[in-house]
Amino acid sequence: MFIPVRACWLNLAEGWWRLLRRAAFAGQTFADATEIAHAVAAAATQLNAHAQPWVWGRSPPQPRTLRRTFVYLL
């Protein structure tokens, strides 16, 4: 699969669409486009109310406690 250079924001957009689809469309049936627009607006409002910054990558590893410590066993 080809991923374009300098397009990491696409991964963030895909995650946002996944959250929006799950919040707005999961288990619902719509009669017309007005209901779809209302569901999307309500889901976007709900997602924006609980928004948190995206943390890219892993958290840093814990520092080692025995680093550069010499232990002599008797």
C-alpha positions in Angstrom: 0.0 0.0 0.0 1.4 3.4 -1.0 1.3 6.2 1.6 2.2 9.6 0.2 5.1 11.6 1.8 4.0 14.4 4.2 0.4 13.1 4.4 0.3 11.9 8.0 -2.7 14.2 8.6 -4.7 11.7 6.4 -4.3 9.1 9.2 -5.9 11.6 11.7 -8.7 12.4 9.3 -9.5 8.7 8.9 -9.7 8.2 12.7 -12.0 11.2 13.0 -14.3 9.8 10.3 -14.4 6.5 12.1 -15.4 8.2 15.3 -18.1 10.3 13.5 -19.5 7.2 11.7 -19.7 5.3 15.0 -21.4 8.2 16.9 -23.8 9.3 14.1 -24.7 6.3 12.1 -24.3 3.2 14.3 -27.6 1.2 14.5 -29.7 3.9 13.0 -32.0 4.1 9.9 -32.7 7.4 8.2 -35.7 8.4 6.1 -34.2 11.4 4.3 -31.1 13.6 4.1 -32.4 16.0 6.7 -32.2 13.3 9.4 -28.7 12.4 8.3 -27.6 16.0 8.5 -29.2 16.3 12.0 -27.4 13.1 13.2 -24.0 14.3 11.8 -24.4 17.8 13.5 -25.4 16.2 16.8 -22.5 13.7 16.7 -20.0 16.5 15.7 -21.2 18.6 18.6 -20.9 15.7 21.0 -17.4 14.8 19.8 -16.2 18.5 20.0 -17.5 18.8 23.5 -15.2 16.0 24.7 -12.2 16.7 22.4 -8.7 15.9 23.5 -5.4 16.5 21.8 -4.0 13.7 19.7 -0.8 12.2 21.0 1.3 10.9 18.1 3.4 7.8 18.7 4.3 6.0 21.9 5.0 7.3 25.3 8.7 7.4 26.2 10.0 4.3 28.0 10.5 4.3 31.7 14.0 5.1 32.8 16.0 2.2 34.1 16.7 2.2 37.8 20.0 0.2 37.7 21.6 2.2 35.0 25.4 2.4 35.5 25.1 0.8 38.9 27.6 -1.9 39.7 26.6 -4.6 42.1 29.1 -6.8 43.8 27.8 -10.1 45.1 29.6 -11.6 48.0 
